[in-house]
Structure formats: C-alpha cells, structure tokens
Amino acid sequence: MAYQHVLEFAALSDTGRVRDHNEDAIVVCGDYGCAILADGMGGYKAGEVASAMATQVIADYLCAKLDTTWFARLGLQAVKLSRWMTESIELANRHVLYASQTNAECFGMGTTVVVACCSQDKLLLAHVGDSRAYRLRDGQLTLLTHDHSVLQEQLDAGLVTKAQARFSNIKNLITRAVGTQENVDVEIHAHPLQEQDLYMLCSDGLTDMLSHDEIQVILQQYTGDLPSCCKLLIDSANAAGGNDNSSVVLFKVHAVRNLSWLRRLLGR
C-alpha cells in the first residue's frame, strides 16, 4: 500500500506567568509529516539547552532519513520509521548527556520529548517523560501516551485517583528523561489515521493547568482554526495560573489517500 497524507500544522509556546524563561522547545517538519516537542529541566537555563538540543538533533536525523523524493516516501513502512524515530531519540540522549557531563553550567540537565510522524495510514508516537500526545476524533479527546512519572505509577497501582492526581505535589517527578543516563528507554506506538483527526502534542505546563474536559471543549470549538486554537489553549493555561511554560503542537489530517494505483501504473 502507498499513502499520501494532507496535514495542517500549527504550534505555539509560551513562558507562562511564573517562569522567567522558556525551557520548552518545538520543531515542526511539515514537509515530512513530523513534529517534535520537548520540555527541558536542569539548572539555570540548562533546561532550555537540553530541549533545544534534543528537538534539533531529532529533527535533523529524521529529516536526513526522510529526505528522499516524494514518490519514494509513499511506500515508507512504519517499522522503518519507528526504528529511525528511536534512533533519533537515542542520538539526542547521547548529545544531551555529553553536554551535561562536559559543561558545568549544564550539569544534570535533561528533557522530556514526544515525537509524532506519519507513515502510510498510521501515526507513530515516540515519547520519553511526561510530555503528551492526544487525539480528537468525532469530538472525543483521547490521551495516546502514558506518562513516565512517579504519579502515573501511583495511578497505575491504584494508590491515588485521577481527581487526587491533579493536585498532587509530585506530578512533575518523571521516571524517564533524555540526557540523564547513558541509555534511554523510548516508548513508541502506532495509531491508525483517519481523515479529520486532530492531534495535539503538549508539555505538562498545559495539562497541569487545564483538565481533560477543558482541553476537549477548546479543541472541539476551534478544530477549524488551528492557530487560534493554539493561542486559546495557551491563554487558558495562563489564565488558570500559568505556573509553568506551556507548549502546543496541533496537526489535523485532511486526507489519507491510498495511492497504490500510482505505484502499479508506474510499475513500482
């Protein structure tokens, strides 16, 4: 099978009401159907070094792999793209860790990351940490990633409820990060794409301030205007306190076209 995706992207990042600098980073590679979002951590401004470095390394690696003709990309298999996504995050891990170990000002830095790429009729999501990916389909919002955090482990074990978790004082303690250890454990899954799907990548600065239902309502109302939707999500997070940097990447699937006939026509 060969597919062509028609995607629309929008993205926005904001420092928030409390922090004095932004440790989030976003790279959107629209021509390749990929987006990367990271939320850095570390000493003074080291977090923004980690997130910027990770997103750029991942984007450069994926774009280099995907930098083939449009026709050749039609037949790209999910298993190959999945491997490239994992390799790109592992490479970013080595870069961030090396910088942390060789630059005193960056000691101890690290970053979360969530990467989305389209392949055939699937969306591949790779993540490390608690930055998230959601899907709005037929008006219903679904969380597609599973936080790598202490709080999520407590939720999984039934030690706290979702209502209690929202106000927990340990919700920012993550159990996996890019650049903090020699090896990084990347979680990656494939999800079927459908026309009119709306996907969102975001940092925890957004989800700590807004509930699932609040995000769903905004996405439902502004699904036809992605830049305005990004702005309203960020503005709403700030209005709720803006305790952290908040970042959003939105992309909408306008078409998932099966182009196998084209390959057959040209003898491929």
Accessible surface in RSA format (square Angstrom, percent):
REM  Atomic radii and reference values for relative SASA: ProtOr
REM  Chains: A
REM  Algorithm: Lee & Richards
REM  Probe-radius: 1.40
REM  Slices: 20
REM RES _ NUM      All-atoms   Total-Side   Main-Chain    Non-polar    All polar
REM                ABS   REL    ABS   REL    ABS   REL    ABS   REL    ABS   REL
RES MET A   1   153.36  79.4 104.20  69.0  49.16 117.1 103.05  87.6  50.31  66.7
RES ALA A   2     0.17   0.2   0.05   0.1   0.12   0.3   0.05   0.1   0.12   0.3
RES TYR A   3    34.79  16.2  29.52  16.8   5.27  13.7  11.68   8.8  23.11  28.5
RES GLN A   4    46.28  25.9  44.00  32.2   2.28   5.4   6.44  13.7  39.84  30.2
RES HIS A   5    42.84  23.4  21.56  15.0  21.28  54.4   8.27   8.5  34.57  40.2
RES VAL A   6    52.05  34.2  49.00  44.4   3.04   7.3  52.05  45.2   0.00   0.0
RES LEU A   7    37.36  20.8   7.70   5.5  29.66  74.6   7.70   5.4  29.66  79.8
RES GLU A   8    62.76  36.0  58.55  44.3   4.20  10.0  28.98  56.1  33.78  27.6
RES PHE A   9    45.84  22.9  18.80  11.6  27.04  70.4  18.84  11.4  27.00  77.3
RES ALA A  10    13.88  12.8   4.02   6.2   9.86  22.4  13.88  19.5   0.00   0.0
RES ALA A  11    43.68  40.2  13.76  21.2  29.92  68.1  13.97  19.7  29.71  78.7
RES LEU A  12    69.48  38.7  65.05  46.5   4.43  11.1  69.48  48.8   0.00   0.0
RES SER A  13    42.96  36.3  18.96  25.3  23.99  55.3  18.96  40.4  24.00  33.6
RES ASP A  14    47.72  33.4  44.52  44.3   3.21   7.6   4.49  10.6  43.23  43.1
RES THR A  15    43.04  30.6  41.17  41.7   1.87   4.5  19.31  25.9  23.73  35.9
RES GLY A  16    18.40  22.7   0.00   N/A  18.40  22.7   0.25   0.7  18.15  40.7
RES ARG A  17   164.33  69.0 129.22  65.9  35.11  83.6  44.97  61.5 119.36  72.3
RES VAL A  18    98.06  64.5  68.98  62.5  29.07  70.1  72.75  63.2  25.31  68.6
RES ARG A  19   104.18  43.7  91.30  46.5  12.88  30.7  26.03  35.6  78.15  47.4
RES ASP A  20   116.49  81.6  78.97  78.6  37.53  88.7  48.01 113.0  68.49  68.3
RES HIS A  21    35.20  19.2  28.85  20.1   6.34  16.2  33.29  34.3   1.90   2.2
RES ASN A  22    40.72  28.1  29.36  28.4  11.35  27.3  17.54  42.2  23.18  22.4
RES GLU A  23    18.27  10.5  18.27  13.8   0.00   0.0   2.57   5.0  15.70  12.8
RES ASP A  24    13.73   9.6   0.60   0.6  13.13  31.0   0.00   0.0  13.73  13.7
RES ALA A  25    16.36  15.0  10.40  16.1   5.96  13.6  16.36  23.0   0.00   0.0
RES ILE A  26    42.82  24.4  15.37  11.5  27.44  66.1  15.37  11.1  27.44  74.5
RES VAL A  27    33.02  21.7  28.98  26.2   4.03   9.7  33.02  28.7   0.00   0.0
RES VAL A  28    53.59  35.3  24.18  21.9  29.41  70.9  24.18  21.0  29.41  79.8
RES CYS A  29    15.57  11.8   7.83   8.7   7.74  18.2   9.47  24.0   6.10   6.6
RES GLY A  30    39.52  48.7   0.00   N/A  39.52  48.7  18.23  50.0  21.29  47.7
RES ASP A  31   128.63  90.1 105.92 105.4  22.72  53.7  28.30  66.6 100.33 100.1
RES TYR A  32    53.47  25.0  41.25  23.5  12.22  31.8  21.59  16.2  31.88  39.3
RES GLY A  33    10.78  13.3   0.00   N/A  10.78  13.3   6.50  17.8   4.28   9.6
RES CYS A  34     1.48   1.1   1.13   1.3   0.36   0.8   1.18   3.0   0.31   0.3
RES ALA A  35     0.44   0.4   0.20   0.3   0.24   0.5   0.20   0.3   0.24   0.6
RES ILE A  36     0.00   0.0   0.00   0.0   0.00   0.0   0.00   0.0   0.00   0.0
RES LEU A  37     0.00   0.0   0.00   0.0   0.00   0.0   0.00   0.0   0.00   0.0
RES ALA A  38     0.00   0.0   0.00   0.0   0.00   0.0   0.00   0.0   0.00   0.0
RES ASP A  39    18.51  13.0  16.41  16.3   2.10   5.0   1.70   4.0  16.81  16.8
RES GLY A  40     5.45   6.7   0.00   N/A   5.45   6.7   0.00   0.0   5.45  12.2
RES MET A  41    63.27  32.8  61.18  40.5   2.09   5.0  42.93  36.5  20.34  27.0
RES GLY A  42    42.67  52.6   0.00   N/A  42.67  52.6  14.76  40.5  27.91  62.5
RES GLY A  43    39.96  49.3   0.00   N/A  39.96  49.3  35.99  98.8   3.97   8.9
RES TYR A  44   161.04  75.2 131.43  74.8  29.61  77.1 112.46  84.5  48.58  59.9
RES LYS A  45    88.54  43.2  87.96  54.0   0.58   1.4  34.72  31.3  53.81  57.3
RES ALA A  46     1.87   1.7   0.00   0.0   1.87   4.3   1.81   2.6   0.06   0.2
RES GLY A  47     0.00   0.0   0.00   N/A   0.00   0.0   0.00   0.0   0.00   0.0
RES GLU A  48    54.59  31.3  51.96  39.3   2.63   6.3  11.42  22.1  43.17  35.2
RES VAL A  49    58.15  38.3  52.60  47.6   5.55  13.4  57.39  49.9   0.76   2.1
RES ALA A  50     0.00   0.0   0.00   0.0   0.00   0.0   0.00   0.0   0.00   0.0
RES SER A  51     0.43   0.4   0.43   0.6   0.00   0.0   0.00   0.0   0.43   0.6
RES ALA A  52    52.62  48.4  47.48  73.3   5.13  11.7  48.98  69.0   3.64   9.6
RES MET A  53    53.39  27.7  44.56  29.5   8.83  21.0  51.70  44.0   1.69   2.2
RES ALA A  54     0.00   0.0   0.00   0.0   0.00   0.0   0.00   0.0   0.00   0.0
RES THR A  55     2.44   1.7   2.44   2.5   0.00   0.0   0.00   0.0   2.44   3.7
RES GLN A  56    89.89  50.3  89.89  65.7   0.00   0.0  38.80  82.6  51.09  38.8
RES VAL A  57    20.79  13.7  17.53  15.9   3.27   7.9  20.04  17.4   0.76   2.1
RES ILE A  58     0.00   0.0   0.00   0.0   0.00   0.0   0.00   0.0   0.00   0.0
RES ALA A  59     3.27   3.0   3.05   4.7   0.21   0.5   3.27   4.6   0.00   0.0
RES ASP A  60    82.31  57.7  73.95  73.6   8.36  19.8  30.86  72.6  51.45  51.3
RES TYR A  61    49.03  22.9  42.70  24.3   6.34  16.5  37.93  28.5  11.10  13.7
RES LEU A  62     1.28   0.7   1.28   0.9   0.00   0.0   1.28   0.9   0.00   0.0
RES CYS A  63    30.37  23.0  29.88  33.3   0.49   1.2  17.80  45.1  12.57  13.6
RES ALA A  64    76.57  70.4  48.73  75.2  27.84  63.3  57.21  80.6  19.36  51.3
RES LYS A  65    81.94  40.0  70.84  43.5  11.10  26.4  24.03  21.6  57.91  61.7
RES LEU A  66     6.78   3.8   5.89   4.2   0.90   2.3   6.78   4.8   0.00   0.0
RES ASP A  67    99.43  69.6  77.21  76.9  22.21  52.5   7.39  17.4  92.03  91.8
RES THR A  68    70.51  50.2  52.22  52.9  18.29  43.6  59.63  80.1  10.88  16.5
RES THR A  69    95.40  67.9  85.77  86.9   9.64  23.0  86.53 116.2   8.87  13.4
RES TRP A  70   116.26  46.7 109.30  52.9   6.96  16.3 100.99  53.8  15.28  24.8
RES PHE A  71    35.70  17.9  34.85  21.6   0.85   2.2  34.85  21.1   0.85   2.4
RES ALA A  72    44.64  41.0  30.65  47.3  13.99  31.8  31.62  44.5  13.02  34.5
RES ARG A  73    63.08  26.5  49.40  25.2  13.67  32.6  17.89  24.5  45.19  27.4
RES LEU A  74     6.25   3.5   3.97   2.8   2.28   5.7   4.85   3.4   1.40   3.8
RES GLY A  75    23.08  28.5   0.00   N/A  23.08  28.5  11.73  32.2  11.36  25.4
RES LEU A  76    24.04  13.4  18.19  13.0   5.85  14.7  23.83  16.7   0.20   0.5
RES GLN A  77    97.64  54.6  96.33  70.4   1.31   3.1  36.66  78.0  60.98  46.2
RES ALA A  78    21.71  20.0  19.30  29.8   2.40   5.5  19.42  27.3   2.29   6.1
RES VAL A  79   112.43  74.0 103.47  93.7   8.96  21.6 108.77  94.5   3.66   9.9
RES LYS A  80    86.34  42.1  86.34  53.0   0.00   0.0  29.60  26.6  56.74  60.4
RES LEU A  81     0.80   0.4   0.80   0.6   0.00   0.0   0.80   0.6   0.00   0.0
RES SER A  82    26.24  22.2  26.21  35.0   0.03   0.1  10.60  22.6  15.64  21.9
RES ARG A  83   117.74  49.4 111.29  56.7   6.45  15.4  55.14  75.4  62.60  37.9
RES TRP A  84    30.58  12.3  30.58  14.8   0.00   0.0  25.16  13.4   5.42   8.8
RES MET A  85     0.05   0.0   0.00   0.0   0.04   0.1   0.03   0.0   0.02   0.0
RES THR A  86    34.94  24.9  34.94  35.4   0.00   0.0  28.91  38.8   6.03   9.1
RES GLU A  87    54.42  31.2  52.08  39.4   2.34   5.6  24.48  47.3  29.94  24.4
RES SER A  88     0.00   0.0   0.00   0.0   0.00   0.0   0.00   0.0   0.00   0.0
RES ILE A  89     0.00   0.0   0.00   0.0   0.00   0.0   0.00   0.0   0.00   0.0
RES GLU A  90    64.48  37.0  63.60  48.1   0.87   2.1  12.53  24.2  51.95  42.4
RES LEU A  91    45.95  25.6  45.95  32.9   0.00   0.0  45.95  32.3   0.00   0.0
RES ALA A  92     0.00   0.0   0.00   0.0   0.00   0.0   0.00   0.0   0.00   0.0
RES ASN A  93     1.81   1.2   1.81   1.7   0.00   0.0   0.01   0.0   1.79   1.7
RES ARG A  94   134.36  56.4 128.24  65.4   6.12  14.6  62.74  85.7  71.61  43.4
RES HIS A  95    83.33  45.5  76.30  53.0   7.03  18.0  49.41  50.9  33.92  39.5
RES VAL A  96     0.00   0.0   0.00   0.0   0.00   0.0   0.00   0.0   0.00   0.0
RES LEU A  97    27.55  15.3  27.55  19.7   0.00   0.0  27.55  19.3   0.00   0.0
RES TYR A  98   147.90  69.1 146.21  83.2   1.69   4.4 105.60  79.4  42.30  52.1
RES ALA A  99    17.69  16.3  14.84  22.9   2.84   6.5  17.69  24.9   0.00   0.0
RES SER A 100     7.39   6.2   5.96   8.0   1.42   3.3   0.00   0.0   7.39  10.4
RES GLN A 101   126.30  70.6  91.09  66.6  35.21  83.8  30.88  65.7  95.42  72.4
RES THR A 102    84.34  60.0  44.72  45.3  39.62  94.4  45.13  60.6  39.22  59.3
RES ASN A 103    67.81  46.8  63.03  60.9   4.78  11.5  14.53  35.0  53.28  51.5
RES ALA A 104    97.88  90.0  66.97 103.4  30.90  70.3  75.04 105.7  22.83  60.5
RES GLU A 105   146.53  84.1 127.67  96.6  18.86  44.9  53.45 103.4  93.08  76.0
RES CYS A 106     9.79   7.4   9.79  10.9   0.00   0.0   0.00   0.0   9.79  10.6
RES PHE A 107   157.17  78.6 143.93  89.2  13.23  34.4 143.93  87.3  13.23  37.9
RES GLY A 108    46.83  57.8   0.00   N/A  46.83  57.8  29.87  82.0  16.97  38.0
RES MET A 109     0.50   0.3   0.00   0.0   0.50   1.2   0.00   0.0   0.50   0.7
RES GLY A 110     0.00   0.0   0.00   N/A   0.00   0.0   0.00   0.0   0.00   0.0
RES THR A 111     0.00   0.0   0.00   0.0   0.00   0.0   0.00   0.0   0.00   0.0
RES THR A 112     4.40   3.1   4.40   4.5   0.00   0.0   4.40   5.9   0.00   0.0
RES VAL A 113     0.00   0.0   0.00   0.0   0.00   0.0   0.00   0.0   0.00   0.0
RES VAL A 114     0.00   0.0   0.00   0.0   0.00   0.0   0.00   0.0   0.00   0.0
RES VAL A 115     0.00   0.0   0.00   0.0   0.00   0.0   0.00   0.0   0.00   0.0
RES ALA A 116     1.52   1.4   0.98   1.5   0.54   1.2   1.16   1.6   0.36   1.0
RES CYS A 117     0.00   0.0   0.00   0.0   0.00   0.0   0.00   0.0   0.00   0.0
RES CYS A 118    11.89   9.0   1.46   1.6  10.43  24.5   1.32   3.4  10.57  11.4
RES SER A 119     2.29   1.9   0.00   0.0   2.29   5.3   2.29   4.9   0.00   0.0
RES GLN A 120    17.45   9.8  12.80   9.4   4.65  11.1  12.63  26.9   4.82   3.7
RES ASP A 121    46.96  32.9  46.46  46.2   0.51   1.2   7.21  17.0  39.75  39.6
RES LYS A 122    80.78  39.4  80.78  49.6   0.00   0.0  45.08  40.6  35.70  38.0
RES LEU A 123     0.61   0.3   0.61   0.4   0.00   0.0   0.61   0.4   0.00   0.0
RES LEU A 124     4.49   2.5   4.49   3.2   0.00   0.0   4.49   3.2   0.00   0.0
RES LEU A 125     4.26   2.4   2.79   2.0   1.47   3.7   2.79   2.0   1.47   4.0
RES ALA A 126     0.00   0.0   0.00   0.0   0.00   0.0   0.00   0.0   0.00   0.0
RES HIS A 127     2.62   1.4   2.62   1.8   0.00   0.0   0.90   0.9   1.72   2.0
RES VAL A 128     0.18   0.1   0.00   0.0   0.18   0.4   0.00   0.0   0.18   0.5
RES GLY A 129     0.00   0.0   0.00   N/A   0.00   0.0   0.00   0.0   0.00   0.0
RES ASP A 130     7.95   5.6   7.31   7.3   0.65   1.5   2.53   5.9   5.43   5.4
RES SER A 131     0.92   0.8   0.27   0.4   0.64   1.5   0.08   0.2   0.83   1.2
RES ARG A 132    53.60  22.5  53.57  27.3   0.03   0.1   0.89   1.2  52.71  31.9
RES ALA A 133     1.38   1.3   1.38   2.1   0.00   0.0   1.38   1.9   0.00   0.0
RES TYR A 134     4.68   2.2   4.47   2.5   0.21   0.5   0.28   0.2   4.40   5.4
RES ARG A 135    34.82  14.6  34.61  17.6   0.21   0.5   0.16   0.2  34.66  21.0
RES LEU A 136    11.37   6.3   9.57   6.8   1.80   4.5   9.57   6.7   1.80   4.8
RES ARG A 137    45.48  19.1  40.88  20.8   4.59  10.9  25.76  35.2  19.72  12.0
RES ASP A 138   138.29  96.9  95.80  95.3  42.50 100.5  43.00 101.2  95.29  95.0
RES GLY A 139    26.56  32.7   0.00   N/A  26.56  32.7  19.48  53.5   7.08  15.9
RES GLN A 140   115.05  64.3 113.94  83.3   1.11   2.6  45.02  95.8  70.03  53.1
RES LEU A 141    11.64   6.5   0.17   0.1  11.47  28.8   0.17   0.1  11.47  30.9
RES THR A 142    56.29  40.0  53.38  54.1   2.91   6.9  36.73  49.3  19.56  29.6
RES LEU A 143    66.62  37.1  45.42  32.5  21.20  53.3  45.42  31.9  21.20  57.0
RES LEU A 144    24.42  13.6   6.80   4.9  17.62  44.3  10.55   7.4  13.87  37.3
RES THR A 145    10.53   7.5   2.24   2.3   8.29  19.8   5.57   7.5   4.96   7.5
RES HIS A 146    81.58  44.6  80.53  56.0   1.05   2.7  55.70  57.4  25.89  30.1
RES ASP A 147    15.55  10.9  11.70  11.6   3.85   9.1   0.40   0.9  15.15  15.1
RES HIS A 148    10.69   5.8   7.07   4.9   3.61   9.2  10.69  11.0   0.00   0.0
RES SER A 149     3.84   3.2   3.40   4.5   0.44   1.0   0.61   1.3   3.23   4.5
RES VAL A 150    49.26  32.4  49.26  44.6   0.00   0.0  49.26  42.8   0.00   0.0
RES LEU A 151    15.11   8.4  15.11  10.8   0.00   0.0  15.11  10.6   0.00   0.0
RES GLN A 152    25.52  14.3  24.64  18.0   0.89   2.1   2.36   5.0  23.16  17.6
RES GLU A 153    99.07  56.9  93.14  70.5   5.93  14.1  38.87  75.2  60.20  49.2
RES GLN A 154    50.76  28.4  49.97  36.5   0.80   1.9   8.12  17.3  42.64  32.3
RES LEU A 155    46.42  25.8  30.87  22.1  15.55  39.1  31.17  21.9  15.24  41.0
RES ASP A 156    89.45  62.7  50.62  50.4  38.83  91.8  33.18  78.1  56.27  56.1
RES ALA A 157    70.10  64.5  33.10  51.1  36.99  84.1  45.40  63.9  24.69  65.4
RES GLY A 158    62.28  76.8   0.00   N/A  62.28  76.8  30.25  83.0  32.03  71.7
RES LEU A 159   129.63  72.2 100.14  71.6  29.49  74.1 103.12  72.4  26.51  71.3
RES VAL A 160    38.00  25.0  29.28  26.5   8.72  21.0  31.56  27.4   6.44  17.5
RES THR A 161    77.36  55.0  71.50  72.5   5.86  14.0  74.70 100.3   2.66   4.0
RES LYS A 162   176.23  86.0 164.26 100.8  11.97  28.5 107.63  96.9  68.60  73.1
RES ALA A 163    77.08  70.9  60.81  93.8  16.26  37.0  72.37 101.9   4.71  12.5
RES GLN A 164   108.23  60.5  94.61  69.1  13.62  32.4  41.10  87.5  67.13  50.9
RES ALA A 165     7.90   7.3   6.98  10.8   0.92   2.1   7.45  10.5   0.45   1.2
RES ARG A 166    89.70  37.7  79.68  40.6  10.02  23.8  39.67  54.2  50.02  30.3
RES PHE A 167   166.17  83.1 136.54  84.6  29.63  77.1 141.70  85.9  24.47  70.0
RES SER A 168    24.87  21.0  11.95  16.0  12.92  29.8  15.05  32.0   9.82  13.8
RES ASN A 169   149.01 102.8 107.59 104.0  41.41  99.7  46.13 111.0 102.88  99.4
RES ILE A 170    44.16  25.1  42.47  31.6   1.69   4.1  44.16  31.8   0.00   0.0
RES LYS A 171    48.13  23.5  39.77  24.4   8.36  19.9  28.70  25.8  19.43  20.7
RES ASN A 172    88.88  61.3  70.93  68.5  17.95  43.2  29.61  71.3  59.27  57.3
RES LEU A 173    98.48  54.8  96.39  69.0   2.09   5.3  98.48  69.2   0.00   0.0
RES ILE A 174    39.03  22.2  14.10  10.5  24.92  60.1  14.10  10.2  24.92  67.6
RES THR A 175    57.78  41.1  27.95  28.3  29.83  71.1  31.30  42.0  26.48  40.0
RES ARG A 176    72.46  30.4  65.34  33.3   7.12  17.0  20.50  28.0  51.97  31.5
RES ALA A 177    12.48  11.5   3.79   5.8   8.69  19.8   3.79   5.3   8.69  23.0
RES VAL A 178     0.00   0.0   0.00   0.0   0.00   0.0   0.00   0.0   0.00   0.0
RES GLY A 179     0.73   0.9   0.00   N/A   0.73   0.9   0.00   0.0   0.73   1.6
RES THR A 180    57.37  40.8  30.14  30.6  27.23  64.9  29.40  39.5  27.97  42.3
RES GLN A 181   120.76  67.5 114.97  84.0   5.79  13.8  31.83  67.8  88.93  67.5
RES GLU A 182   140.05  80.4 125.67  95.1  14.38  34.2  40.36  78.1  99.70  81.4
RES ASN A 183   125.82  86.8 109.36 105.7  16.46  39.6  33.19  79.9  92.63  89.5
RES VAL A 184    21.35  14.1   2.07   1.9  19.28  46.5   6.73   5.8  14.62  39.7
RES ASP A 185    87.63  61.4  77.29  76.9  10.34  24.5  29.87  70.3  57.76  57.6
RES VAL A 186    22.91  15.1   1.47   1.3  21.45  51.7   1.47   1.3  21.45  58.2
RES GLU A 187    40.70  23.4  35.91  27.2   4.79  11.4  19.25  37.2  21.44  17.5
RES ILE A 188    45.48  25.9  29.06  21.7  16.42  39.6  29.14  21.0  16.34  44.3
RES HIS A 189    92.69  50.7  85.80  59.6   6.89  17.6  66.52  68.6  26.17  30.5
RES ALA A 190    51.46  47.3  24.24  37.4  27.22  61.9  24.41  34.4  27.05  71.7
RES HIS A 191    30.78  16.8  30.40  21.1   0.39   1.0  19.65  20.3  11.13  13.0
RES PRO A 192    83.34  60.7  83.10  75.8   0.24   0.9  83.25  68.7   0.10   0.6
RES LEU A 193    12.97   7.2   0.00   0.0  12.97  32.6   0.00   0.0  12.97  34.9
RES GLN A 194    87.85  49.1  83.48  61.0   4.37  10.4  25.50  54.3  62.35  47.3
RES GLU A 195    95.91  55.1  77.56  58.7  18.36  43.7  21.95  42.5  73.96  60.4
RES GLN A 196   102.73  57.4  91.03  66.5  11.70  27.9  53.70 114.3  49.02  37.2
RES ASP A 197     1.44   1.0   1.12   1.1   0.32   0.8   0.18   0.4   1.26   1.3
RES LEU A 198     1.63   0.9   0.85   0.6   0.77   1.9   0.85   0.6   0.77   2.1
RES TYR A 199     2.07   1.0   2.06   1.2   0.02   0.0   2.07   1.6   0.00   0.0
RES MET A 200     1.02   0.5   0.71   0.5   0.30   0.7   0.71   0.6   0.30   0.4
RES LEU A 201     0.65   0.4   0.65   0.5   0.00   0.0   0.65   0.5   0.00   0.0
RES CYS A 202     0.33   0.3   0.15   0.2   0.19   0.4   0.00   0.0   0.33   0.4
RES SER A 203     0.33   0.3   0.00   0.0   0.33   0.8   0.33   0.7   0.00   0.0
RES ASP A 204    13.39   9.4  12.76  12.7   0.64   1.5   6.45  15.2   6.95   6.9
RES GLY A 205     0.71   0.9   0.00   N/A   0.71   0.9   0.13   0.4   0.58   1.3
RES LEU A 206     0.00   0.0   0.00   0.0   0.00   0.0   0.00   0.0   0.00   0.0
RES THR A 207    18.32  13.0   5.75   5.8  12.58  30.0   3.18   4.3  15.14  22.9
RES ASP A 208    29.04  20.3  20.69  20.6   8.35  19.8   5.54  13.0  23.50  23.4
RES MET A 209    25.26  13.1  19.27  12.8   5.99  14.3  20.97  17.8   4.28   5.7
RES LEU A 210    10.64   5.9   7.97   5.7   2.67   6.7   7.97   5.6   2.67   7.2
RES SER A 211    28.77  24.3  23.83  31.8   4.94  11.4  23.89  50.9   4.88   6.8
RES HIS A 212    77.10  42.1  68.11  47.3   8.99  23.0  51.26  52.8  25.84  30.1
RES ASP A 213    95.28  66.7  94.38  93.9   0.90   2.1  28.39  66.8  66.88  66.7
RES GLU A 214    81.08  46.5  75.78  57.3   5.30  12.6  35.06  67.8  46.01  37.6
RES ILE A 215     0.89   0.5   0.89   0.7   0.00   0.0   0.89   0.6   0.00   0.0
RES GLN A 216    30.52  17.1  30.52  22.3   0.00   0.0   0.00   0.0  30.52  23.1
RES VAL A 217    68.39  45.0  68.39  61.9   0.00   0.0  68.39  59.4   0.00   0.0
RES ILE A 218    15.70   8.9  15.70  11.7   0.00   0.0  15.70  11.3   0.00   0.0
RES LEU A 219     1.04   0.6   1.04   0.7   0.00   0.0   1.04   0.7   0.00   0.0
RES GLN A 220    71.81  40.2  52.73  38.5  19.07  45.4  21.51  45.8  50.30  38.2
RES GLN A 221   125.49  70.2  89.07  65.1  36.42  86.7  35.09  74.7  90.39  68.6
RES TYR A 222    79.74  37.2  77.60  44.2   2.13   5.5  36.07  27.1  43.67  53.8
RES THR A 223    44.44  31.6  43.90  44.5   0.54   1.3  39.37  52.9   5.07   7.7
RES GLY A 224    69.70  86.0   0.00   N/A  69.70  86.0  34.66  95.1  35.04  78.5
RES ASP A 225    62.17  43.6  59.14  58.9   3.04   7.2  23.69  55.8  38.48  38.4
RES LEU A 226     0.65   0.4   0.65   0.5   0.00   0.0   0.65   0.5   0.00   0.0
RES PRO A 227    85.63  62.4  76.44  69.7   9.19  33.4  80.06  66.1   5.56  34.6
RES SER A 228    42.06  35.5  35.24  47.0   6.82  15.7  13.63  29.0  28.43  39.8
RES CYS A 229     0.00   0.0   0.00   0.0   0.00   0.0   0.00   0.0   0.00   0.0
RES CYS A 230     1.77   1.3   1.77   2.0   0.00   0.0   1.77   4.5   0.00   0.0
RES LYS A 231   121.19  59.1 121.19  74.4   0.00   0.0  89.34  80.4  31.85  33.9
RES LEU A 232    57.43  32.0  55.73  39.9   1.70   4.3  57.09  40.1   0.35   0.9
RES LEU A 233     0.00   0.0   0.00   0.0   0.00   0.0   0.00   0.0   0.00   0.0
RES ILE A 234     4.40   2.5   4.40   3.3   0.00   0.0   4.40   3.2   0.00   0.0
RES ASP A 235    58.26  40.8  53.47  53.2   4.79  11.3  22.39  52.7  35.86  35.8
RES SER A 236    26.55  22.4  19.25  25.7   7.29  16.8  13.65  29.1  12.90  18.1
RES ALA A 237     0.70   0.6   0.70   1.1   0.00   0.0   0.70   1.0   0.00   0.0
RES ASN A 238    14.38   9.9  13.76  13.3   0.62   1.5   1.14   2.7  13.24  12.8
RES ALA A 239    83.01  76.3  48.39  74.7  34.62  78.7  52.37  73.8  30.64  81.2
RES ALA A 240    57.67  53.0  19.44  30.0  38.24  87.0  32.23  45.4  25.44  67.4
RES GLY A 241    30.24  37.3   0.00   N/A  30.24  37.3  24.40  67.0   5.84  13.1
RES GLY A 242     1.29   1.6   0.00   N/A   1.29   1.6   1.29   3.5   0.00   0.0
RES ASN A 243    79.22  54.6  73.79  71.3   5.44  13.1  22.41  53.9  56.82  54.9
RES ASP A 244    21.75  15.2  20.73  20.6   1.02   2.4   8.35  19.6  13.40  13.4
RES ASN A 245     1.89   1.3   1.19   1.2   0.69   1.7   0.23   0.6   1.66   1.6
RES SER A 246     0.98   0.8   0.98   1.3   0.00   0.0   0.37   0.8   0.62   0.9
RES SER A 247     0.00   0.0   0.00   0.0   0.00   0.0   0.00   0.0   0.00   0.0
RES VAL A 248     0.00   0.0   0.00   0.0   0.00   0.0   0.00   0.0   0.00   0.0
RES VAL A 249     0.00   0.0   0.00   0.0   0.00   0.0   0.00   0.0   0.00   0.0
RES LEU A 250     0.00   0.0   0.00   0.0   0.00   0.0   0.00   0.0   0.00   0.0
RES PHE A 251     3.04   1.5   3.04   1.9   0.00   0.0   3.04   1.8   0.00   0.0
RES LYS A 252    20.23   9.9  20.23  12.4   0.00   0.0   2.08   1.9  18.15  19.3
RES VAL A 253     0.00   0.0   0.00   0.0   0.00   0.0   0.00   0.0   0.00   0.0
RES HIS A 254    71.27  39.0  59.36  41.3  11.91  30.5  43.40  44.7  27.86  32.4
RES ALA A 255     9.53   8.8   9.53  14.7   0.00   0.0   9.53  13.4   0.00   0.0
RES VAL A 256    26.98  17.8  10.40   9.4  16.58  40.0  10.40   9.0  16.58  45.0
RES ARG A 257   119.33  50.1 115.00  58.6   4.32  10.3  36.16  49.4  83.17  50.4
RES ASN A 258    68.69  47.4  51.30  49.6  17.38  41.9  26.13  62.9  42.56  41.1
RES LEU A 259    17.71   9.9  17.71  12.7   0.00   0.0  17.71  12.4   0.00   0.0
RES SER A 260    17.45  14.7  16.35  21.8   1.10   2.5  16.83  35.8   0.62   0.9
RES TRP A 261   131.89  52.9 127.55  61.7   4.34  10.2 117.79  62.8  14.10  22.9
RES LEU A 262    31.47  17.5  31.47  22.5   0.00   0.0  31.47  22.1   0.00   0.0
RES ARG A 263    39.66  16.7  39.66  20.2   0.00   0.0  24.55  33.5  15.11   9.2
RES ARG A 264   170.28  71.5 147.39  75.1  22.89  54.5  76.38 104.4  93.90  56.9
RES LEU A 265   130.57  72.7 100.12  71.6  30.45  76.5 107.39  75.4  23.19  62.4
RES LEU A 266   108.05  60.2  80.19  57.4  27.86  70.0  85.99  60.4  22.06  59.4
RES GLY A 267    69.27  85.4   0.00   N/A  69.27  85.4  36.31  99.6  32.96  73.8
RES ARG A 268   155.05  65.1 105.33  53.7  49.72 118.4  62.58  85.5  92.47  56.0
END  Absolute sums over single chains surface
CHAIN  1 A    12224.6       9719.5       2505.1       6598.2       5626.4
END  Absolute sums over all chains
TOTAL         12224.6       9719.5       2505.1       6598.2       5626.4
